[in-house]
């Protein structure tokens, strides 16, 4: 049997969870957030943007909150916004009222409820900040939010700066590299746990549970667990399934995997067959 497990982490590899006595949730340092705010404001100046609204959704296991997370440290559910003015502190607007208390625990910036419509709440903050100018927005802002801004912000130009903003995220700091190493270690642990525990008679969806269990036990978050199984001598599927089936694992199967676990938004990824 071929063992596709990754090599063990070297001695001194970073731990996967904060040590005892640290904050309840992982958070980047104040210096790291300051670096990001400065970079975003420099981008705003280059793009002719007066104030920035960054949008995120909970798709792909909350990892479509990456833009919001970059400025707030929050991987939320529902639709959320961060507003970054040219001066002063940014604000996170959480859409769901009952999510605000936990968002305040997790986020590294001021957090408020977004109200019935976070888009209209954002428009109120933008309108109060100055006279008409240019609102830059980041992310796949829903059309009804965009139309709300058009109605609430007469005289304002709306400019998509998703590309320039995401290019900022490509430059990883030392702190971010550390989080990426933790995400990679969690992903290694997830596939190792799968290899060690899969047995004939299990259903494909039970394999997904093994992957997610390892991520959560390690202090991380499940990201992707795409899995398919098929007989080696009569294969009928060549890529992992995005929706796990109830097929029963049989002796002689090959199990195809695409697995990602993350350390709070910073993911590793593995594509491995298990024989």
HELIX and SHEET records of a PDB file:
HELIX    1   1 UNK A   30  UNK A   47  1                                  18    
HELIX    2   2 UNK A   63  UNK A   65  5                                   3    
HELIX    3   3 UNK A   66  UNK A   72  1                                   7    
HELIX    4   4 UNK A   97  UNK A   99  5                                   3    
HELIX    5   5 UNK A  100  UNK A  106  1                                   7    
HELIX    6   6 UNK A  118  UNK A  129  1                                  12    
HELIX    7   7 UNK A  143  UNK A  152  1                                  10    
HELIX    8   8 UNK A  162  UNK A  169  1                                   8    
HELIX    9   9 UNK A  174  UNK A  197  1                                  24    
HELIX   10  10 UNK A  204  UNK A  217  1                                  14    
SHEET    1   A 6 UNK A 110  UNK A 113  0                                        
SHEET    2   A 6 UNK A  91  UNK A  94  1                                        
SHEET    3   A 6 UNK A  80  UNK A  85 -1                                        
SHEET    4   A 6 UNK A  51  UNK A  56 -1                                        
SHEET    5   A 6 UNK A 134  UNK A 138  1                                        
SHEET    6   A 6 UNK A 157  UNK A 160  1                                        
SHEET    1   B 3 UNK A 221  UNK A 231  0                                        
SHEET    2   B 3 UNK A 253  UNK A 263 -1                                        
SHEET    3   B 3 UNK A 266  UNK A 267 -1                                        
SHEET    1   C 3 UNK A 221  UNK A 231  0                                        
SHEET    2   C 3 UNK A 253  UNK A 263 -1                                        
SHEET    3   C 3 UNK A 270  UNK A 274 -1                                        
END                                                                             
